[in-house]
């Protein structure tokens, strides 16, 4: 395939997904309102009014229609297994959006989808690439670890979907980064999958954040689907870096893959650790997620979204520019960065310091002032802690 036609194909895949989702959502919103498939405000939510669910249906439809139109089946042998696993999480997610199923039943559906990816798509993590001094993995450990990774990432995106645009925004950032990398590596099938997901999420993001009367939520169906595809794409990214040799490979590919989905993954680890330390179920719902903490500082959904997207981008930059470090050290450094950020936000929350205005209008100067306030506050906290010792 000529270079120009290759880039054109990827651009068309992106635009196809955008168009399909943009065309589908108004009808989904209408049907959802008529059938009562809406999210009502409760003690844990921060939205007002009854907002239609099932935005994930549009994202699923837009992503897969674009992939099926623009990727060649013979060049994408994993497609059947990935599609089957996608259908499984969509079925579980839609049922949860409509009937609110038990968390263990939802987890069982996610586990089945992970098994489908391993068995029918043939995708698995075959090496730790030097982390902890380990390289190649025996099949049983490879499949078991892959299963854990998929289930964890899917749940991480499900849990981070707590404010307008956050799960979609983080998904766009990760899928665009992967799309660019797969383009460069010449993996046409996964480049199209990445760009199709990015286009679908981009169109959804607009309706979710700026939709007005056509506002719609991603729902469990959408967050589970997004997490599943990104976990699969992350596994492919790591394995492709092994297969391509030394010319274009990244020795710290696992750490970079973690960085691409850093905020949802690290926040889920942090919240699970807090719940376990308090002798609570790690799946117990609460308001300890990082986006809840930012909202308590009177940041709007859009401001909180922008702050966390910038934080995730910083994690990516750390992973890329410090890729000469050991995988474990690099991952630890990223987790430390995220933890320090949450500690600063947590201290501001405890001292009831408000740095936001609650304004839905977002400007570059506003984001700059938020980070400036965070920096000044963290400096004051550090000095105060030093004096108290």
Phi, psi and omega in degrees: 000132178293153185300316182297318180291329178295311179293326177296319179299317179293320179296319179294323177298316178299312183292325178298313180298317178301313183296314183298314180293316180297325180282333185276324189299317179304320178291320179296320178299316180298312180295317182299319180293319181293323183267000179074023179272072186229162176260119179267147178300142175214190185296334184262339183273161181239010180266164178244144179083176180262113186255129179302143175263196174071023172297334178297332178298317179293319180296317177299311182297313181294318181296309186285329176295318178296315180298316182292331181281325193244358176251146180272124182304324181291339178263006183220068184295340182278354192298320183296315180295320179294319180295318179297318178295324178296318178298322180297310181292329177294318179298316179295315182295317180295318178298320180292324178295326185270317188245352182057074183285165180295140181306325180292326177292321177295318178297322178298319178296320178295319179297320178296319179296323178295319178296321179297321178298316183291314186279317189260335175265342179070023181262128176201160178275114186262351183207147172273358176053038175098351178296132183059022180076013183254136176245258182296145181246143171295156186305315183297321179286323178300313181291321179295317180292321177299318178302313180297317181299312182297311181299319182292314182295320178300313179294325180299317179288329176295321182283330182281348183280071184241347177223164184304126169079355188289306180299319179294316181298315178294324177294322177296314180302312182292314184291325176294316178300315178294320180301317178297317182294315180295326174302311183295325180278349179081019177269089188298317185298311183282338172294316178295319178299317181294313181291328177294316177297319179299316180296317180297316180291326180296315178295318178298318182306318181299313181291323181293321186262321186241015189286343181062238181291344178258019178300141181214150178262155178292323182073169177298325180301316182286319181291321177294318179296316179298314179298321180296310182298320181290328175293319179295314180296323179296319178297315178299320179301314180294316182290326180292328178290336174284317188286335188274001177076197191274345187291310183242003184281157177246119182294335180255033182307318179301320179292321179293322176298319177297320181297321181300329178242032190299311185298308179297321182292310182292324179292322178294317177301314181298313182293318178299318179297319179297316182293318179295320179298330178269009180060040175248162175295134178297344181262006179288130181288139175205190180241043180260001180292157185299326180290329175295321180294320179293322177297326180292341176274011178072023170283146176283171176302316183292320178293317178298318178301312182296318180299316183286328175294319178294320177300316180295322177296322177298320178297321178296316180297320177300314182295322183284312186281339178250028184293350176285347179286164173298146183303315182294316180296317181295316178296319177297322178295320178293318179294323177297318178300314179296318181296318178299320178298314181292327177295318178298313180297319179297320178293320176298320179295317180296324182270006176056041177268122181259125179248357182252170179249349185077005183282134179283344180282131185243127176233158178300320181295329180292315178296319178299319181291327178295312180293326176296318178295320177298318181293314180297318181294318179295324178295316179296320179296319180296317178296319180296319178297320180296321181290330184282345182283000000 
